[in-house]
Amino acid sequence: MNAVHDTMARQGLVRPRDGRMLGGVCAGLGRRFGLDPWIARLLFVLILFVIPGSQILVYPILWIVMPAEERAYQPQTPPTTW
């Protein structure tokens, strides 16, 4: 799972700390594609009307797979040995 989180973080797909409503998935997708979070949420709802039920499955999966911003940007420091 860490490999998936690291890959998504490198691509800029993270759930931001600011602008979250539920899990931050729409805000993260909006940030990645250069959209305002409200526009991303609106598109999410509009797609829900076009393809009913698909987002109900996709949103929780993305919530699990997309790393949170604070986890994505923590520098990896090697352990120190004395």
Phi and psi in radians as a Rosetta constraint file:
Dihedral C 1 N 2 CA 2 C 2 CIRCULARHARMONIC -1.127 0.35
Dihedral N 2 CA 2 C 2 N 3 CIRCULARHARMONIC -0.587 0.35
Dihedral C 2 N 3 CA 3 C 3 CIRCULARHARMONIC -1.139 0.35
Dihedral N 3 CA 3 C 3 N 4 CIRCULARHARMONIC -0.688 0.35
Dihedral C 3 N 4 CA 4 C 4 CIRCULARHARMONIC -1.157 0.35
Dihedral N 4 CA 4 C 4 N 5 CIRCULARHARMONIC -0.770 0.35
Dihedral C 4 N 5 CA 5 C 5 CIRCULARHARMONIC -1.074 0.35
Dihedral N 5 CA 5 C 5 N 6 CIRCULARHARMONIC -0.752 0.35
Dihedral C 5 N 6 CA 6 C 6 CIRCULARHARMONIC -1.154 0.35
Dihedral N 6 CA 6 C 6 N 7 CIRCULARHARMONIC -0.697 0.35
Dihedral C 6 N 7 CA 7 C 7 CIRCULARHARMONIC -1.111 0.35
Dihedral N 7 CA 7 C 7 N 8 CIRCULARHARMONIC -0.790 0.35
Dihedral C 7 N 8 CA 8 C 8 CIRCULARHARMONIC -1.154 0.35
Dihedral N 8 CA 8 C 8 N 9 CIRCULARHARMONIC -0.658 0.35
Dihedral C 8 N 9 CA 9 C 9 CIRCULARHARMONIC -1.123 0.35
Dihedral N 9 CA 9 C 9 N 10 CIRCULARHARMONIC -0.711 0.35
Dihedral C 9 N 10 CA 10 C 10 CIRCULARHARMONIC -1.120 0.35
Dihedral N 10 CA 10 C 10 N 11 CIRCULARHARMONIC -0.552 0.35
Dihedral C 10 N 11 CA 11 C 11 CIRCULARHARMONIC -1.478 0.35
Dihedral N 11 CA 11 C 11 N 12 CIRCULARHARMONIC -0.059 0.35
Dihedral C 11 N 12 CA 12 C 12 CIRCULARHARMONIC 1.536 0.35
Dihedral N 12 CA 12 C 12 N 13 CIRCULARHARMONIC 0.193 0.35
Dihedral C 12 N 13 CA 13 C 13 CIRCULARHARMONIC -1.640 0.35
Dihedral N 13 CA 13 C 13 N 14 CIRCULARHARMONIC 1.528 0.35
Dihedral C 13 N 14 CA 14 C 14 CIRCULARHARMONIC -2.278 0.35
Dihedral N 14 CA 14 C 14 N 15 CIRCULARHARMONIC 2.688 0.35
Dihedral C 14 N 15 CA 15 C 15 CIRCULARHARMONIC -1.518 0.35
Dihedral N 15 CA 15 C 15 N 16 CIRCULARHARMONIC 1.939 0.35
Dihedral C 15 N 16 CA 16 C 16 CIRCULARHARMONIC -1.207 0.35
Dihedral N 16 CA 16 C 16 N 17 CIRCULARHARMONIC 2.744 0.35
Dihedral C 16 N 17 CA 17 C 17 CIRCULARHARMONIC -1.290 0.35
Dihedral N 17 CA 17 C 17 N 18 CIRCULARHARMONIC -0.616 0.35
Dihedral C 17 N 18 CA 18 C 18 CIRCULARHARMONIC -1.727 0.35
Dihedral N 18 CA 18 C 18 N 19 CIRCULARHARMONIC 2.489 0.35
Dihedral C 18 N 19 CA 19 C 19 CIRCULARHARMONIC 1.558 0.35
Dihedral N 19 CA 19 C 19 N 20 CIRCULARHARMONIC 0.136 0.35
Dihedral C 19 N 20 CA 20 C 20 CIRCULARHARMONIC -1.298 0.35
Dihedral N 20 CA 20 C 20 N 21 CIRCULARHARMONIC 2.560 0.35
Dihedral C 20 N 21 CA 21 C 21 CIRCULARHARMONIC -2.006 0.35
Dihedral N 21 CA 21 C 21 N 22 CIRCULARHARMONIC -0.931 0.35
Dihedral C 21 N 22 CA 22 C 22 CIRCULARHARMONIC -1.959 0.35
Dihedral N 22 CA 22 C 22 N 23 CIRCULARHARMONIC -1.281 0.35
Dihedral C 22 N 23 CA 23 C 23 CIRCULARHARMONIC -2.055 0.35
Dihedral N 23 CA 23 C 23 N 24 CIRCULARHARMONIC -0.183 0.35
Dihedral C 23 N 24 CA 24 C 24 CIRCULARHARMONIC 1.590 0.35
Dihedral N 24 CA 24 C 24 N 25 CIRCULARHARMONIC 0.118 0.35
Dihedral C 24 N 25 CA 25 C 25 CIRCULARHARMONIC -1.161 0.35
Dihedral N 25 CA 25 C 25 N 26 CIRCULARHARMONIC -0.889 0.35
Dihedral C 25 N 26 CA 26 C 26 CIRCULARHARMONIC -1.123 0.35
Dihedral N 26 CA 26 C 26 N 27 CIRCULARHARMONIC -0.667 0.35
Dihedral C 26 N 27 CA 27 C 27 CIRCULARHARMONIC -1.121 0.35
Dihedral N 27 CA 27 C 27 N 28 CIRCULARHARMONIC -0.692 0.35
Dihedral C 27 N 28 CA 28 C 28 CIRCULARHARMONIC -1.180 0.35
Dihedral N 28 CA 28 C 28 N 29 CIRCULARHARMONIC -0.730 0.35
Dihedral C 28 N 29 CA 29 C 29 CIRCULARHARMONIC -1.147 0.35
Dihedral N 29 CA 29 C 29 N 30 CIRCULARHARMONIC -0.715 0.35
Dihedral C 29 N 30 CA 30 C 30 CIRCULARHARMONIC -1.087 0.35
Dihedral N 30 CA 30 C 30 N 31 CIRCULARHARMONIC -0.758 0.35
Dihedral C 30 N 31 CA 31 C 31 CIRCULARHARMONIC -1.101 0.35
Dihedral N 31 CA 31 C 31 N 32 CIRCULARHARMONIC -0.742 0.35
Dihedral C 31 N 32 CA 32 C 32 CIRCULARHARMONIC -1.106 0.35
Dihedral N 32 CA 32 C 32 N 33 CIRCULARHARMONIC -0.673 0.35
Dihedral C 32 N 33 CA 33 C 33 CIRCULARHARMONIC -1.749 0.35
Dihedral N 33 CA 33 C 33 N 34 CIRCULARHARMONIC 0.199 0.35
Dihedral C 33 N 34 CA 34 C 34 CIRCULARHARMONIC 1.313 0.35
Dihedral N 34 CA 34 C 34 N 35 CIRCULARHARMONIC 0.529 0.35
Dihedral C 34 N 35 CA 35 C 35 CIRCULARHARMONIC -1.966 0.35
Dihedral N 35 CA 35 C 35 N 36 CIRCULARHARMONIC 2.676 0.35
Dihedral C 35 N 36 CA 36 C 36 CIRCULARHARMONIC -1.160 0.35
Dihedral N 36 CA 36 C 36 N 37 CIRCULARHARMONIC 2.526 0.35
Dihedral C 36 N 37 CA 37 C 37 CIRCULARHARMONIC -0.981 0.35
Dihedral N 37 CA 37 C 37 N 38 CIRCULARHARMONIC -0.606 0.35
Dihedral C 37 N 38 CA 38 C 38 CIRCULARHARMONIC -1.190 0.35
Dihedral N 38 CA 38 C 38 N 39 CIRCULARHARMONIC -0.606 0.35
Dihedral C 38 N 39 CA 39 C 39 CIRCULARHARMONIC -1.178 0.35
Dihedral N 39 CA 39 C 39 N 40 CIRCULARHARMONIC -0.718 0.35
Dihedral C 39 N 40 CA 40 C 40 CIRCULARHARMONIC -1.096 0.35
Dihedral N 40 CA 40 C 40 N 41 CIRCULARHARMONIC -0.699 0.35
Dihedral C 40 N 41 CA 41 C 41 CIRCULARHARMONIC -1.155 0.35
Dihedral N 41 CA 41 C 41 N 42 CIRCULARHARMONIC -0.711 0.35
Dihedral C 41 N 42 CA 42 C 42 CIRCULARHARMONIC -1.108 0.35
Dihedral N 42 CA 42 C 42 N 43 CIRCULARHARMONIC -0.762 0.35
Dihedral C 42 N 43 CA 43 C 43 CIRCULARHARMONIC -1.077 0.35
Dihedral N 43 CA 43 C 43 N 44 CIRCULARHARMONIC -0.682 0.35
Dihedral C 43 N 44 CA 44 C 44 CIRCULARHARMONIC -1.029 0.35
Dihedral N 44 CA 44 C 44 N 45 CIRCULARHARMONIC -0.818 0.35
Dihedral C 44 N 45 CA 45 C 45 CIRCULARHARMONIC -1.189 0.35
Dihedral N 45 CA 45 C 45 N 46 CIRCULARHARMONIC -0.717 0.35
Dihedral C 45 N 46 CA 46 C 46 CIRCULARHARMONIC -1.094 0.35
Dihedral N 46 CA 46 C 46 N 47 CIRCULARHARMONIC -0.710 0.35
Dihedral C 46 N 47 CA 47 C 47 CIRCULARHARMONIC -1.155 0.35
Dihedral N 47 CA 47 C 47 N 48 CIRCULARHARMONIC -0.547 0.35
Dihedral C 47 N 48 CA 48 C 48 CIRCULARHARMONIC -1.065 0.35
Dihedral N 48 CA 48 C 48 N 49 CIRCULARHARMONIC -0.636 0.35
Dihedral C 48 N 49 CA 49 C 49 CIRCULARHARMONIC -1.261 0.35
Dihedral N 49 CA 49 C 49 N 50 CIRCULARHARMONIC -0.581 0.35
Dihedral C 49 N 50 CA 50 C 50 CIRCULARHARMONIC -1.328 0.35
Dihedral N 50 CA 50 C 50 N 51 CIRCULARHARMONIC -0.793 0.35
Dihedral C 50 N 51 CA 51 C 51 CIRCULARHARMONIC -2.128 0.35
Dihedral N 51 CA 51 C 51 N 52 CIRCULARHARMONIC 1.467 0.35
Dihedral C 51 N 52 CA 52 C 52 CIRCULARHARMONIC -1.046 0.35
Dihedral N 52 CA 52 C 52 N 53 CIRCULARHARMONIC 2.342 0.35
Dihedral C 52 N 53 CA 53 C 53 CIRCULARHARMONIC 1.530 0.35
Dihedral N 53 CA 53 C 53 N 54 CIRCULARHARMONIC -0.327 0.35
Dihedral C 53 N 54 CA 54 C 54 CIRCULARHARMONIC -1.126 0.35
Dihedral N 54 CA 54 C 54 N 55 CIRCULARHARMONIC -0.697 0.35
Dihedral C 54 N 55 CA 55 C 55 CIRCULARHARMONIC -1.270 0.35
Dihedral N 55 CA 55 C 55 N 56 CIRCULARHARMONIC -0.429 0.35
Dihedral C 55 N 56 CA 56 C 56 CIRCULARHARMONIC -1.118 0.35
Dihedral N 56 CA 56 C 56 N 57 CIRCULARHARMONIC -0.514 0.35
Dihedral C 56 N 57 CA 57 C 57 CIRCULARHARMONIC -1.522 0.35
Dihedral N 57 CA 57 C 57 N 58 CIRCULARHARMONIC -0.668 0.35
Dihedral C 57 N 58 CA 58 C 58 CIRCULARHARMONIC -1.270 0.35
Dihedral N 58 CA 58 C 58 N 59 CIRCULARHARMONIC -0.722 0.35
Dihedral C 58 N 59 CA 59 C 59 CIRCULARHARMONIC -1.022 0.35
Dihedral N 59 CA 59 C 59 N 60 CIRCULARHARMONIC -0.875 0.35
Dihedral C 59 N 60 CA 60 C 60 CIRCULARHARMONIC -1.117 0.35
Dihedral N 60 CA 60 C 60 N 61 CIRCULARHARMONIC -0.589 0.35
Dihedral C 60 N 61 CA 61 C 61 CIRCULARHARMONIC -1.146 0.35
Dihedral N 61 CA 61 C 61 N 62 CIRCULARHARMONIC -0.790 0.35
Dihedral C 61 N 62 CA 62 C 62 CIRCULARHARMONIC -1.143 0.35
Dihedral N 62 CA 62 C 62 N 63 CIRCULARHARMONIC -0.585 0.35
Dihedral C 62 N 63 CA 63 C 63 CIRCULARHARMONIC -1.076 0.35
Dihedral N 63 CA 63 C 63 N 64 CIRCULARHARMONIC -0.660 0.35
Dihedral C 63 N 64 CA 64 C 64 CIRCULARHARMONIC -1.341 0.35
Dihedral N 64 CA 64 C 64 N 65 CIRCULARHARMONIC -0.718 0.35
Dihedral C 64 N 65 CA 65 C 65 CIRCULARHARMONIC -1.407 0.35
Dihedral N 65 CA 65 C 65 N 66 CIRCULARHARMONIC -0.636 0.35
Dihedral C 65 N 66 CA 66 C 66 CIRCULARHARMONIC -1.317 0.35
Dihedral N 66 CA 66 C 66 N 67 CIRCULARHARMONIC 2.190 0.35
Dihedral C 66 N 67 CA 67 C 67 CIRCULARHARMONIC -1.294 0.35
Dihedral N 67 CA 67 C 67 N 68 CIRCULARHARMONIC 2.649 0.35
Dihedral C 67 N 68 CA 68 C 68 CIRCULARHARMONIC -1.251 0.35
Dihedral N 68 CA 68 C 68 N 69 CIRCULARHARMONIC 2.645 0.35
Dihedral C 68 N 69 CA 69 C 69 CIRCULARHARMONIC -1.021 0.35
Dihedral N 69 CA 69 C 69 N 70 CIRCULARHARMONIC -0.730 0.35
Dihedral C 69 N 70 CA 70 C 70 CIRCULARHARMONIC -1.154 0.35
Dihedral N 70 CA 70 C 70 N 71 CIRCULARHARMONIC -0.539 0.35
Dihedral C 70 N 71 CA 71 C 71 CIRCULARHARMONIC -1.329 0.35
Dihedral N 71 CA 71 C 71 N 72 CIRCULARHARMONIC -0.628 0.35
Dihedral C 71 N 72 CA 72 C 72 CIRCULARHARMONIC -1.217 0.35
Dihedral N 72 CA 72 C 72 N 73 CIRCULARHARMONIC -0.545 0.35
Dihedral C 72 N 73 CA 73 C 73 CIRCULARHARMONIC -1.864 0.35
Dihedral N 73 CA 73 C 73 N 74 CIRCULARHARMONIC 0.224 0.35
Dihedral C 73 N 74 CA 74 C 74 CIRCULARHARMONIC -1.338 0.35
Dihedral N 74 CA 74 C 74 N 75 CIRCULARHARMONIC 2.202 0.35
Dihedral C 74 N 75 CA 75 C 75 CIRCULARHARMONIC -1.185 0.35
Dihedral N 75 CA 75 C 75 N 76 CIRCULARHARMONIC 2.440 0.35
Dihedral C 75 N 76 CA 76 C 76 CIRCULARHARMONIC -1.506 0.35
Dihedral N 76 CA 76 C 76 N 77 CIRCULARHARMONIC 1.983 0.35
Dihedral C 76 N 77 CA 77 C 77 CIRCULARHARMONIC -1.843 0.35
Dihedral N 77 CA 77 C 77 N 78 CIRCULARHARMONIC 2.337 0.35
Dihedral C 77 N 78 CA 78 C 78 CIRCULARHARMONIC -1.219 0.35
Dihedral N 78 CA 78 C 78 N 79 CIRCULARHARMONIC 2.607 0.35
Dihedral C 78 N 79 CA 79 C 79 CIRCULARHARMONIC -1.158 0.35
Dihedral N 79 CA 79 C 79 N 80 CIRCULARHARMONIC 2.497 0.35
Dihedral C 79 N 80 CA 80 C 80 CIRCULARHARMONIC -1.616 0.35
Dihedral N 80 CA 80 C 80 N 81 CIRCULARHARMONIC 2.455 0.35
Dihedral C 80 N 81 CA 81 C 81 CIRCULARHARMONIC -2.064 0.35
Dihedral N 81 CA 81 C 81 N 82 CIRCULARHARMONIC 2.451 0.35
